[in-house]
Amino acid sequence: MKKIFLAVLCVSCGSILNTIQGQEASNASAVGTNYKTAIGLRLSNTAPIVSNAVTIKHFLNEKTAIEGLISFGHDITSFGVLGEIHKPFSTPGLQWYYGAGAYLGFGKEYDVNKARDVNTTFFGGQGVVGLDYKFASIPINLSLDWKPELNLVSDINFEPSAIGFSARFTFAK
């Protein structure tokens, strides 16, 4: 059942992202970002499954980006992917964005029935809303985001307070 759910969720996320990308690509008046790819670190204030992480963001077109997160810590190693839509503000280099994605994590969790830590797998969905700023004169990108998570495998729980700050080195278009 879990494998079927995982497959359906992955296909759904891919389909939604493909639809959004097609809609955004058809918008000829897009203002867009001034970098194509960025890599750096994301620091989070809480202990969601995907917390402090290495982050890489890549723009598919002027407004649509994919962000990958690799997180190590809290006895959990996790991988997350987000599809993001960016919208510019009137301030050069500043955008806001929103998106959704999924994560997969492996780690230890305390089992009260066995009275010890056991290996477990975590899987769930995540959303994101944030601000993204690219400095004009240096190849640095900063972002501040809210990334709530809904864990669906291992136990069902919601982590609403995942605020994060990312600093990335950017690569020109």
Helices and strands as residue ranges (DSSP letters): H 2-25, E 37-44, E 53-59, E 64-73, E 76-88, E 94-111, E 116-134, E 140-146, E 149-153, E 157-159, E 163-171
